[in-house]
Amino acid sequence: MTAFYHVCFVVPDLEKAMLDFEGTRASSGTNRRPADSRRLADRGLPEVFSGWPYGRAFAYHRMDSIGARIELVN
């Protein structure tokens, strides 16, 4: 592997960042995107792009507490 595999973020408010991640989980091998994507959006992490309408199993959400976008991949 030649690209980054793990990325670390320094956040100004660790408690808020941890709450943003609460209720999400790593892939279980099943199609979880719709439920997980709605859960993130309901928690204030809006979906900014989805590949699902184009037959691609991923979506990006904005996570302001860490200043980044996170990707859900099936």
PyMOL Python script that loads the backbone (N, CA, C, O; Angstrom):
from pymol import cmd

cmd.read_pdbstr("""\
ATOM      1  N   MET A   1       0.855  -1.177   0.000  1.00  0.00           N
ATOM      2  CA  MET A   1       0.000   0.000   0.000  1.00  0.00           C
ATOM      3  C   MET A   1       0.897   1.235   0.000  1.00  0.00           C
ATOM      4  O   MET A   1       1.810   1.350   0.817  1.00  0.00           O
ATOM      5  N   THR A   2       0.630   2.146  -0.915  1.00  0.00           N
ATOM      6  CA  THR A   2       1.465   3.338  -1.012  1.00  0.00           C
ATOM      7  C   THR A   2       0.793   4.592  -0.495  1.00  0.00           C
ATOM      8  O   THR A   2       1.457   5.614  -0.318  1.00  0.00           O
ATOM      9  N   ALA A   3      -0.503   4.543  -0.250  1.00  0.00           N
ATOM     10  CA  ALA A   3      -1.233   5.718   0.240  1.00  0.00           C
ATOM     11  C   ALA A   3      -1.455   5.610   1.746  1.00  0.00           C
ATOM     12  O   ALA A   3      -1.217   4.560   2.344  1.00  0.00           O
ATOM     13  N   PHE A   4      -1.907   6.693   2.348  1.00  0.00           N
ATOM     14  CA  PHE A   4      -2.227   6.674   3.772  1.00  0.00           C
ATOM     15  C   PHE A   4      -3.348   5.677   4.043  1.00  0.00           C
ATOM     16  O   PHE A   4      -4.318   5.603   3.290  1.00  0.00           O
ATOM     17  N   TYR A   5      -3.208   4.918   5.113  1.00  0.00           N
ATOM     18  CA  TYR A   5      -4.250   3.979   5.503  1.00  0.00           C
ATOM     19  C   TYR A   5      -4.985   4.471   6.738  1.00  0.00           C
ATOM     20  O   TYR A   5      -6.203   4.322   6.837  1.00  0.00           O
ATOM     21  N   HIS A   6      -4.258   5.054   7.676  1.00  0.00           N
ATOM     22  CA  HIS A   6      -4.852   5.621   8.883  1.00  0.00           C
ATOM     23  C   HIS A   6      -4.519   7.110   8.938  1.00  0.00           C
ATOM     24  O   HIS A   6      -3.430   7.522   8.539  1.00  0.00           O
ATOM     25  N   VAL A   7      -5.439   7.895   9.420  1.00  0.00           N
ATOM     26  CA  VAL A   7      -5.234   9.338   9.533  1.00  0.00           C
ATOM     27  C   VAL A   7      -5.585   9.749  10.954  1.00  0.00           C
ATOM     28  O   VAL A   7      -6.538   9.233  11.537  1.00  0.00           O
ATOM     29  N   CYS A   8      -4.814  10.678  11.514  1.00  0.00           N
ATOM     30  CA  CYS A   8      -5.054  11.176  12.866  1.00  0.00           C
ATOM     31  C   CYS A   8      -5.469  12.641  12.789  1.00  0.00           C
ATOM     32  O   CYS A   8      -4.935  13.402  11.983  1.00  0.00           O
ATOM     33  N   PHE A   9      -6.427  13.031  13.633  1.00  0.00           N
ATOM     34  CA  PHE A   9      -6.870  14.418  13.707  1.00  0.00           C
ATOM     35  C   PHE A   9      -6.662  14.943  15.116  1.00  0.00           C
ATOM     36  O   PHE A   9      -6.909  14.233  16.091  1.00  0.00           O
ATOM     37  N   VAL A  10      -6.214  16.170  15.225  1.00  0.00           N
ATOM     38  CA  VAL A  10      -6.196  16.889  16.494  1.00  0.00           C
ATOM     39  C   VAL A  10      -7.433  17.773  16.468  1.00  0.00           C
ATOM     40  O   VAL A  10      -7.614  18.560  15.539  1.00  0.00           O
ATOM     41  N   VAL A  11      -8.287  17.650  17.483  1.00  0.00           N
ATOM     42  CA  VAL A  11      -9.554  18.381  17.481  1.00  0.00           C
ATOM     43  C   VAL A  11      -9.601  19.355  18.652  1.00  0.00           C
ATOM     44  O   VAL A  11      -9.028  19.084  19.707  1.00  0.00           O
ATOM     45  N   PRO A  12     -10.280  20.488  18.476  1.00  0.00           N
ATOM     46  CA  PRO A  12     -10.361  21.467  19.548  1.00  0.00           C
ATOM     47  C   PRO A  12     -11.283  21.041  20.685  1.00  0.00           C
ATOM     48  O   PRO A  12     -11.128  21.511  21.812  1.00  0.00           O
ATOM     49  N   ASP A  13     -12.247  20.151  20.404  1.00  0.00           N
ATOM     50  CA  ASP A  13     -13.200  19.703  21.421  1.00  0.00           C
ATOM     51  C   ASP A  13     -13.367  18.194  21.298  1.00  0.00           C
ATOM     52  O   ASP A  13     -14.210  17.715  20.539  1.00  0.00           O
ATOM     53  N   LEU A  14     -12.558  17.447  22.051  1.00  0.00           N
ATOM     54  CA  LEU A  14     -12.559  15.987  21.947  1.00  0.00           C
ATOM     55  C   LEU A  14     -13.912  15.387  22.319  1.00  0.00           C
ATOM     56  O   LEU A  14     -14.367  14.446  21.668  1.00  0.00           O
ATOM     57  N   GLU A  15     -14.560  15.914  23.351  1.00  0.00           N
ATOM     58  CA  GLU A  15     -15.861  15.363  23.753  1.00  0.00           C
ATOM     59  C   GLU A  15     -16.886  15.485  22.628  1.00  0.00           C
ATOM     60  O   GLU A  15     -17.637  14.543  22.379  1.00  0.00           O
ATOM     61  N   LYS A  16     -16.929  16.630  21.943  1.00  0.00           N
ATOM     62  CA  LYS A  16     -17.868  16.798  20.830  1.00  0.00           C
ATOM     63  C   LYS A  16     -17.518  15.858  19.678  1.00  0.00           C
ATOM     64  O   LYS A  16     -18.406  15.248  19.083  1.00  0.00           O
ATOM     65  N   ALA A  17     -16.250  15.742  19.369  1.00  0.00           N
ATOM     66  CA  ALA A  17     -15.838  14.845  18.287  1.00  0.00           C
ATOM     67  C   ALA A  17     -16.211  13.396  18.606  1.00  0.00           C
ATOM     68  O   ALA A  17     -16.667  12.674  17.719  1.00  0.00           O
ATOM     69  N   MET A  18     -16.028  12.961  19.840  1.00  0.00           N
ATOM     70  CA  MET A  18     -16.379  11.591  20.230  1.00  0.00           C
ATOM     71  C   MET A  18     -17.892  11.387  20.155  1.00  0.00           C
ATOM     72  O   MET A  18     -18.350  10.320  19.746  1.00  0.00           O
ATOM     73  N   LEU A  19     -18.669  12.395  20.543  1.00  0.00           N
ATOM     74  CA  LEU A  19     -20.128  12.281  20.431  1.00  0.00           C
ATOM     75  C   LEU A  19     -20.562  12.164  18.981  1.00  0.00           C
ATOM     76  O   LEU A  19     -21.511  11.443  18.673  1.00  0.00           O
ATOM     77  N   ASP A  20     -19.871  12.874  18.081  1.00  0.00           N
ATOM     78  CA  ASP A  20     -20.201  12.795  16.658  1.00  0.00           C
ATOM     79  C   ASP A  20     -20.013  11.376  16.127  1.00  0.00           C
ATOM     80  O   ASP A  20     -20.785  10.930  15.279  1.00  0.00           O
ATOM     81  N   PHE A  21     -19.007  10.667  16.611  1.00  0.00           N
ATOM     82  CA  PHE A  21     -18.750   9.304  16.155  1.00  0.00           C
ATOM     83  C   PHE A  21     -19.631   8.262  16.846  1.00  0.00           C
ATOM     84  O   PHE A  21     -19.778   7.147  16.345  1.00  0.00           O
ATOM     85  N   GLU A  22     -20.207   8.610  17.971  1.00  0.00           N
ATOM     86  CA  GLU A  22     -21.024   7.661  18.721  1.00  0.00           C
ATOM     87  C   GLU A  22     -22.181   7.155  17.870  1.00  0.00           C
ATOM     88  O   GLU A  22     -22.824   7.936  17.169  1.00  0.00           O
ATOM     89  N   GLY A  23     -22.445   5.879  17.926  1.00  0.00           N
ATOM     90  CA  GLY A  23     -23.552   5.291  17.176  1.00  0.00           C
ATOM     91  C   GLY A  23     -23.180   4.839  15.788  1.00  0.00           C
ATOM     92  O   GLY A  23     -24.021   4.299  15.069  1.00  0.00           O
ATOM     93  N   THR A  24     -21.922   5.048  15.387  1.00  0.00           N
ATOM     94  CA  THR A  24     -21.465   4.534  14.101  1.00  0.00           C
ATOM     95  C   THR A  24     -20.573   3.341  14.375  1.00  0.00           C
ATOM     96  O   THR A  24     -20.105   3.150  15.497  1.00  0.00           O
ATOM     97  N   ARG A  25     -20.342   2.548  13.358  1.00  0.00           N
ATOM     98  CA  ARG A  25     -19.481   1.385  13.550  1.00  0.00           C
ATOM     99  C   ARG A  25     -18.803   1.030  12.245  1.00  0.00           C
ATOM    100  O   ARG A  25     -19.191   1.497  11.174  1.00  0.00           O
ATOM    101  N   ALA A  26     -17.798   0.206  12.351  1.00  0.00           N
ATOM    102  CA  ALA A  26     -17.115  -0.271  11.160  1.00  0.00           C
ATOM    103  C   ALA A  26     -18.048  -1.181  10.372  1.00  0.00           C
ATOM    104  O   ALA A  26     -19.049  -1.668  10.896  1.00  0.00           O
ATOM    105  N   SER A  27     -17.713  -1.395   9.140  1.00  0.00           N
ATOM    106  CA  SER A  27     -18.562  -2.217   8.272  1.00  0.00           C
ATOM    107  C   SER A  27     -18.750  -3.612   8.831  1.00  0.00           C
ATOM    108  O   SER A  27     -17.806  -4.243   9.306  1.00  0.00           O
ATOM    109  N   SER A  28     -19.977  -4.078   8.767  1.00  0.00           N
ATOM    110  CA  SER A  28     -20.286  -5.431   9.228  1.00  0.00           C
ATOM    111  C   SER A  28     -20.413  -6.385   8.058  1.00  0.00           C
ATOM    112  O   SER A  28     -20.771  -7.548   8.240  1.00  0.00           O
ATOM    113  N   GLY A  29     -20.117  -5.896   6.842  1.00  0.00           N
ATOM    114  CA  GLY A  29     -20.241  -6.739   5.671  1.00  0.00           C
ATOM    115  C   GLY A  29     -21.646  -6.708   5.083  1.00  0.00           C
ATOM    116  O   GLY A  29     -21.932  -7.406   4.111  1.00  0.00           O
ATOM    117  N   THR A  30     -22.522  -5.899   5.672  1.00  0.00           N
ATOM    118  CA  THR A  30     -23.880  -5.773   5.150  1.00  0.00           C
ATOM    119  C   THR A  30     -24.092  -4.371   4.628  1.00  0.00           C
ATOM    120  O   THR A  30     -23.299  -3.473   4.910  1.00  0.00           O
ATOM    121  N   ASN A  31     -25.133  -4.178   3.886  1.00  0.00           N
ATOM    122  CA  ASN A  31     -25.444  -2.879   3.313  1.00  0.00           C
ATOM    123  C   ASN A  31     -26.046  -1.980   4.389  1.00  0.00           C
ATOM    124  O   ASN A  31     -27.259  -1.999   4.598  1.00  0.00           O
ATOM    125  N   ARG A  32     -25.210  -1.187   5.078  1.00  0.00           N
ATOM    126  CA  ARG A  32     -25.653  -0.352   6.193  1.00  0.00           C
ATOM    127  C   ARG A  32     -25.742   1.108   5.821  1.00  0.00           C
ATOM    128  O   ARG A  32     -26.191   1.908   6.643  1.00  0.00           O
ATOM    129  N   ARG A  33     -25.347   1.491   4.652  1.00  0.00           N
ATOM    130  CA  ARG A  33     -25.235   2.909   4.329  1.00  0.00           C
ATOM    131  C   ARG A  33     -26.510   3.692   4.569  1.00  0.00           C
ATOM    132  O   ARG A  33     -26.444   4.726   5.233  1.00  0.00           O
ATOM    133  N   PRO A  34     -27.663   3.274   4.079  1.00  0.00           N
ATOM    134  CA  PRO A  34     -28.825   4.143   4.282  1.00  0.00           C
ATOM    135  C   PRO A  34     -29.112   4.456   5.754  1.00  0.00           C
ATOM    136  O   PRO A  34     -29.351   5.614   6.094  1.00  0.00           O
ATOM    137  N   ALA A  35     -29.094   3.461   6.621  1.00  0.00           N
ATOM    138  CA  ALA A  35     -29.382   3.699   8.043  1.00  0.00           C
ATOM    139  C   ALA A  35     -28.271   4.513   8.699  1.00  0.00           C
ATOM    140  O   ALA A  35     -28.558   5.461   9.430  1.00  0.00           O
ATOM    141  N   ASP A  36     -27.018   4.166   8.455  1.00  0.00           N
ATOM    142  CA  ASP A  36     -25.910   4.903   9.065  1.00  0.00           C
ATOM    143  C   ASP A  36     -25.839   6.325   8.536  1.00  0.00           C
ATOM    144  O   ASP A  36     -25.544   7.251   9.293  1.00  0.00           O
ATOM    145  N   SER A  37     -26.105   6.514   7.244  1.00  0.00           N
ATOM    146  CA  SER A  37     -26.061   7.848   6.670  1.00  0.00           C
ATOM    147  C   SER A  37     -27.161   8.727   7.259  1.00  0.00           C
ATOM    148  O   SER A  37     -26.923   9.894   7.568  1.00  0.00           O
ATOM    149  N   ARG A  38     -28.342   8.184   7.413  1.00  0.00           N
ATOM    150  CA  ARG A  38     -29.435   8.952   8.046  1.00  0.00           C
ATOM    151  C   ARG A  38     -29.086   9.275   9.489  1.00  0.00           C
ATOM    152  O   ARG A  38     -29.347  10.384   9.955  1.00  0.00           O
ATOM    153  N   ARG A  39     -28.501   8.323  10.200  1.00  0.00           N
ATOM    154  CA  ARG A  39     -28.132   8.536  11.601  1.00  0.00           C
ATOM    155  C   ARG A  39     -27.123   9.679  11.719  1.00  0.00           C
ATOM    156  O   ARG A  39     -27.259  10.542  12.586  1.00  0.00           O
ATOM    157  N   LEU A  40     -26.117   9.685  10.850  1.00  0.00           N
ATOM    158  CA  LEU A  40     -25.138  10.772  10.894  1.00  0.00           C
ATOM    159  C   LEU A  40     -25.795  12.116  10.563  1.00  0.00           C
ATOM    160  O   LEU A  40     -25.531  13.116  11.230  1.00  0.00           O
ATOM    161  N   ALA A  41     -26.640  12.141   9.548  1.00  0.00           N
ATOM    162  CA  ALA A  41     -27.319  13.388   9.177  1.00  0.00           C
ATOM    163  C   ALA A  41     -28.207  13.892  10.320  1.00  0.00           C
ATOM    164  O   ALA A  41     -28.248  15.090  10.602  1.00  0.00           O
ATOM    165  N   ASP A  42     -28.909  12.973  10.967  1.00  0.00           N
ATOM    166  CA  ASP A  42     -29.761  13.360  12.098  1.00  0.00           C
ATOM    167  C   ASP A  42     -28.953  13.915  13.261  1.00  0.00           C
ATOM    168  O   ASP A  42     -29.477  14.697  14.054  1.00  0.00           O
ATOM    169  N   ARG A  43     -27.688  13.528  13.379  1.00  0.00           N
ATOM    170  CA  ARG A  43     -26.826  13.998  14.460  1.00  0.00           C
ATOM    171  C   ARG A  43     -26.073  15.274  14.083  1.00  0.00           C
ATOM    172  O   ARG A  43     -25.197  15.719  14.825  1.00  0.00           O
ATOM    173  N   GLY A  44     -26.412  15.865  12.932  1.00  0.00           N
ATOM    174  CA  GLY A  44     -25.788  17.124  12.542  1.00  0.00           C
ATOM    175  C   GLY A  44     -24.575  16.976  11.650  1.00  0.00           C
ATOM    176  O   GLY A  44     -23.812  17.929  11.493  1.00  0.00           O
ATOM    177  N   LEU A  45     -24.374  15.808  11.060  1.00  0.00           N
ATOM    178  CA  LEU A  45     -23.277  15.574  10.127  1.00  0.00           C
ATOM    179  C   LEU A  45     -23.898  15.383   8.741  1.00  0.00           C
ATOM    180  O   LEU A  45     -24.130  14.248   8.325  1.00  0.00           O
ATOM    181  N   PRO A  46     -24.168  16.466   8.024  1.00  0.00           N
ATOM    182  CA  PRO A  46     -24.896  16.362   6.766  1.00  0.00           C
ATOM    183  C   PRO A  46     -24.129  15.596   5.689  1.00  0.00           C
ATOM    184  O   PRO A  46     -22.905  15.676   5.585  1.00  0.00           O
ATOM    185  N   GLU A  47     -24.891  14.857   4.899  1.00  0.00           N
ATOM    186  CA  GLU A  47     -24.307  14.165   3.758  1.00  0.00           C
ATOM    187  C   GLU A  47     -23.993  15.203   2.696  1.00  0.00           C
ATOM    188  O   GLU A  47     -24.860  15.993   2.322  1.00  0.00           O
ATOM    189  N   VAL A  48     -22.748  15.207   2.203  1.00  0.00           N
ATOM    190  CA  VAL A  48     -22.361  16.182   1.190  1.00  0.00           C
ATOM    191  C   VAL A  48     -22.250  15.564  -0.195  1.00  0.00           C
ATOM    192  O   VAL A  48     -22.292  16.275  -1.199  1.00  0.00           O
ATOM    193  N   PHE A  49     -22.111  14.246  -0.255  1.00  0.00           N
ATOM    194  CA  PHE A  49     -22.109  13.553  -1.538  1.00  0.00           C
ATOM    195  C   PHE A  49     -22.394  12.082  -1.309  1.00  0.00           C
ATOM    196  O   PHE A  49     -21.942  11.495  -0.327  1.00  0.00           O
ATOM    197  N   SER A  50     -23.143  11.496  -2.220  1.00  0.00           N
ATOM    198  CA  SER A  50     -23.439  10.071  -2.152  1.00  0.00           C
ATOM    199  C   SER A  50     -23.194   9.432  -3.504  1.00  0.00           C
ATOM    200  O   SER A  50     -23.647   9.936  -4.532  1.00  0.00           O
ATOM    201  N   GLY A  51     -22.483   8.334  -3.499  1.00  0.00           N
ATOM    202  CA  GLY A  51     -22.272   7.568  -4.725  1.00  0.00           C
ATOM    203  C   GLY A  51     -23.383   6.571  -4.982  1.00  0.00           C
ATOM    204  O   GLY A  51     -23.441   5.975  -6.058  1.00  0.00           O
ATOM    205  N   TRP A  52     -24.264   6.380  -4.015  1.00  0.00           N
ATOM    206  CA  TRP A  52     -25.321   5.373  -4.137  1.00  0.00           C
ATOM    207  C   TRP A  52     -26.218   5.572  -5.351  1.00  0.00           C
ATOM    208  O   TRP A  52     -26.541   4.589  -6.017  1.00  0.00           O
ATOM    209  N   PRO A  53     -26.640   6.806  -5.677  1.00  0.00           N
ATOM    210  CA  PRO A  53     -27.481   6.962  -6.867  1.00  0.00           C
ATOM    211  C   PRO A  53     -26.766   6.561  -8.162  1.00  0.00           C
ATOM    212  O   PRO A  53     -27.411   6.337  -9.186  1.00  0.00           O
ATOM    213  N   TYR A  54     -25.438   6.472  -8.114  1.00  0.00           N
ATOM    214  CA  TYR A  54     -24.635   6.140  -9.288  1.00  0.00           C
ATOM    215  C   TYR A  54     -24.107   4.704  -9.235  1.00  0.00           C
ATOM    216  O   TYR A  54     -23.222   4.329 -10.004  1.00  0.00           O
ATOM    217  N   GLY A  55     -24.661   3.905  -8.313  1.00  0.00           N
ATOM    218  CA  GLY A  55     -24.245   2.506  -8.209  1.00  0.00           C
ATOM    219  C   GLY A  55     -22.962   2.285  -7.438  1.00  0.00           C
ATOM    220  O   GLY A  55     -22.366   1.212  -7.525  1.00  0.00           O
ATOM    221  N   ARG A  56     -22.527   3.284  -6.682  1.00  0.00           N
ATOM    222  CA  ARG A  56     -21.297   3.177  -5.887  1.00  0.00           C
ATOM    223  C   ARG A  56     -21.656   3.196  -4.415  1.00  0.00           C
ATOM    224  O   ARG A  56     -22.447   4.037  -3.988  1.00  0.00           O
ATOM    225  N   ALA A  57     -21.095   2.293  -3.630  1.00  0.00           N
ATOM    226  CA  ALA A  57     -21.477   2.116  -2.222  1.00  0.00           C
ATOM    227  C   ALA A  57     -20.635   2.981  -1.288  1.00  0.00           C
ATOM    228  O   ALA A  57     -19.821   2.464  -0.522  1.00  0.00           O
ATOM    229  N   PHE A  58     -20.832   4.311  -1.353  1.00  0.00           N
ATOM    230  CA  PHE A  58     -20.136   5.201  -0.425  1.00  0.00           C
ATOM    231  C   PHE A  58     -20.909   6.508  -0.295  1.00  0.00           C
ATOM    232  O   PHE A  58     -21.734   6.848  -1.143  1.00  0.00           O
ATOM    233  N   ALA A  59     -20.626   7.230   0.782  1.00  0.00           N
ATOM    234  CA  ALA A  59     -21.201   8.556   1.001  1.00  0.00           C
ATOM    235  C   ALA A  59     -20.232   9.363   1.862  1.00  0.00           C
ATOM    236  O   ALA A  59     -19.546   8.806   2.720  1.00  0.00           O
ATOM    237  N   TYR A  60     -20.178  10.663   1.635  1.00  0.00           N
ATOM    238  CA  TYR A  60     -19.364  11.564   2.445  1.00  0.00           C
ATOM    239  C   TYR A  60     -20.274  12.418   3.322  1.00  0.00           C
ATOM    240  O   TYR A  60     -21.329  12.880   2.888  1.00  0.00           O
ATOM    241  N   HIS A  61     -19.839  12.616   4.568  1.00  0.00           N
ATOM    242  CA  HIS A  61     -20.544  13.478   5.517  1.00  0.00           C
ATOM    243  C   HIS A  61     -19.575  14.508   6.056  1.00  0.00           C
ATOM    244  O   HIS A  61     -18.396  14.223   6.264  1.00  0.00           O
ATOM    245  N   ARG A  62     -20.091  15.721   6.283  1.00  0.00           N
ATOM    246  CA  ARG A  62     -19.277  16.797   6.857  1.00  0.00           C
ATOM    247  C   ARG A  62     -19.284  16.664   8.377  1.00  0.00           C
ATOM    248  O   ARG A  62     -20.344  16.559   8.993  1.00  0.00           O
ATOM    249  N   MET A  63     -18.097  16.671   8.972  1.00  0.00           N
ATOM    250  CA  MET A  63     -17.947  16.564  10.423  1.00  0.00           C
ATOM    251  C   MET A  63     -17.172  17.783  10.912  1.00  0.00           C
ATOM    252  O   MET A  63     -15.943  17.771  10.986  1.00  0.00           O
ATOM    253  N   ASP A  64     -17.925  18.842  11.247  1.00  0.00           N
ATOM    254  CA  ASP A  64     -17.291  20.115  11.602  1.00  0.00           C
ATOM    255  C   ASP A  64     -16.405  20.036  12.837  1.00  0.00           C
ATOM    256  O   ASP A  64     -15.444  20.797  12.950  1.00  0.00           O
ATOM    257  N   SER A  65     -16.705  19.134  13.763  1.00  0.00           N
ATOM    258  CA  SER A  65     -15.914  19.072  14.995  1.00  0.00           C
ATOM    259  C   SER A  65     -14.460  18.672  14.751  1.00  0.00           C
ATOM    260  O   SER A  65     -13.592  18.988  15.564  1.00  0.00           O
ATOM    261  N   ILE A  66     -14.181  17.982  13.644  1.00  0.00           N
ATOM    262  CA  ILE A  66     -12.793  17.652  13.309  1.00  0.00           C
ATOM    263  C   ILE A  66     -12.340  18.370  12.038  1.00  0.00           C
ATOM    264  O   ILE A  66     -11.206  18.198  11.591  1.00  0.00           O
ATOM    265  N   GLY A  67     -13.233  19.172  11.464  1.00  0.00           N
ATOM    266  CA  GLY A  67     -12.888  19.945  10.288  1.00  0.00           C
ATOM    267  C   GLY A  67     -12.635  19.093   9.061  1.00  0.00           C
ATOM    268  O   GLY A  67     -11.740  19.397   8.273  1.00  0.00           O
ATOM    269  N   ALA A  68     -13.408  18.034   8.885  1.00  0.00           N
ATOM    270  CA  ALA A  68     -13.159  17.127   7.774  1.00  0.00           C
ATOM    271  C   ALA A  68     -14.459  16.507   7.275  1.00  0.00           C
ATOM    272  O   ALA A  68     -15.537  16.711   7.833  1.00  0.00           O
ATOM    273  N   ARG A  69     -14.307  15.751   6.213  1.00  0.00           N
ATOM    274  CA  ARG A  69     -15.406  14.923   5.733  1.00  0.00           C
ATOM    275  C   ARG A  69     -15.048  13.481   6.057  1.00  0.00           C
ATOM    276  O   ARG A  69     -13.891  13.073   5.958  1.00  0.00           O
ATOM    277  N   ILE A  70     -16.069  12.713   6.448  1.00  0.00           N
ATOM    278  CA  ILE A  70     -15.847  11.290   6.701  1.00  0.00           C
ATOM    279  C   ILE A  70     -16.572  10.506   5.630  1.00  0.00           C
ATOM    280  O   ILE A  70     -17.570  10.968   5.079  1.00  0.00           O
ATOM    281  N   GLU A  71     -16.073   9.326   5.338  1.00  0.00           N
ATOM    282  CA  GLU A  71     -16.640   8.506   4.272  1.00  0.00           C
ATOM    283  C   GLU A  71     -17.203   7.216   4.838  1.00  0.00           C
ATOM    284  O   GLU A  71     -16.532   6.511   5.591  1.00  0.00           O
ATOM    285  N   LEU A  72     -18.432   6.915   4.471  1.00  0.00           N
ATOM    286  CA  LEU A  72     -19.029   5.614   4.768  1.00  0.00           C
ATOM    287  C   LEU A  72     -18.870   4.774   3.510  1.00  0.00           C
ATOM    288  O   LEU A  72     -19.235   5.205   2.416  1.00  0.00           O
ATOM    289  N   VAL A  73     -18.324   3.575   3.669  1.00  0.00           N
ATOM    290  CA  VAL A  73     -18.102   2.695   2.521  1.00  0.00           C
ATOM    291  C   VAL A  73     -18.661   1.328   2.848  1.00  0.00           C
ATOM    292  O   VAL A  73     -18.449   0.809   3.944  1.00  0.00           O
ATOM    293  N   ASN A  74     -19.378   0.743   1.897  1.00  0.00           N
ATOM    294  CA  ASN A  74     -19.871  -0.628   2.093  1.00  0.00           C
ATOM    295  C   ASN A  74     -18.952  -1.561   1.360  1.00  0.00           C
ATOM    296  O   ASN A  74     -19.162  -2.774   1.377  1.00  0.00           O
TER     297      ASN A  74
END
""", "prot")
cmd.dss("prot")
cmd.show_as("cartoon", "prot")
cmd.util.cbc("prot")
cmd.orient("prot")
